Amino acid sequence: MSDRVDVCVVGGGLLGTATAYHAARDGLRVILVEERELAAGASGAAFGGVSAMIFSHADIVVPEPYVRISLAAMDLYAELAEEYD
């Protein structure tokens, strides 16, 4: 392992692993530090609160920012899936 890194990410949850992944994909040398196992905290118990299910409940009023974030996240999930095909 190199003595030098460009980015040190603390926390191996949803945000930490995503940050580390994208930084490494962009060519940065990354180290991810996690106290326990990846997704051992809140990320292992919840999926970050982004869900396509919001569109299946027409009678529920969903705040517009949540809808925009959910749509953007689904686009990112599709992009990530294409990277691994």
C-alpha positions, -999 to +999 in steps of 0.1 A: +000+000+000+012+035-008+023+058+019+004+086+003-034+089-003-054+117-018-085+111+002-092+095+036-129+086+040-139+079+076-170+056+078-179+026+057-216+033+054-236+043+024-221+077+021-186+067+030-183+038+005-200+059-022-176+087-017-146+063-017-158+046-048-163+077-068-130+093-057-112+061-067-130+059-100-119+094-107-083+084-102-076+094-066-058+072-041-083+065-014-082+049+020-115+041+038-114+037+076-142+019+093-144+010+130-163-022+125-176-038+093-189-020+062-225-010+066-224-020+103-243+011+114-274+029+101-266+020+064-269-017+073-303-012+088-318+013+063-313+019+026-307+056+029-344+065+026-344+066-012-371+045-027-390+040-059-420+029-037-430+066-033-445+064-068-468+035-058-488+054-032-507+081-051-528+090-020-497+099+000-483+134-003-445+131-007-424+163-004-411+174-038-374+175-026-377+138-017-392+130-051-363+148-069-337+130-047-353+097-053-355+102-091-318+113-092-308+083-070-326+059-094-307+074-123-274+069-104-283+033-096-289+026-133-256+043-142-238+022-116-254-010-129-242-002-164-206+001-151-208-035-139-224-050-170 
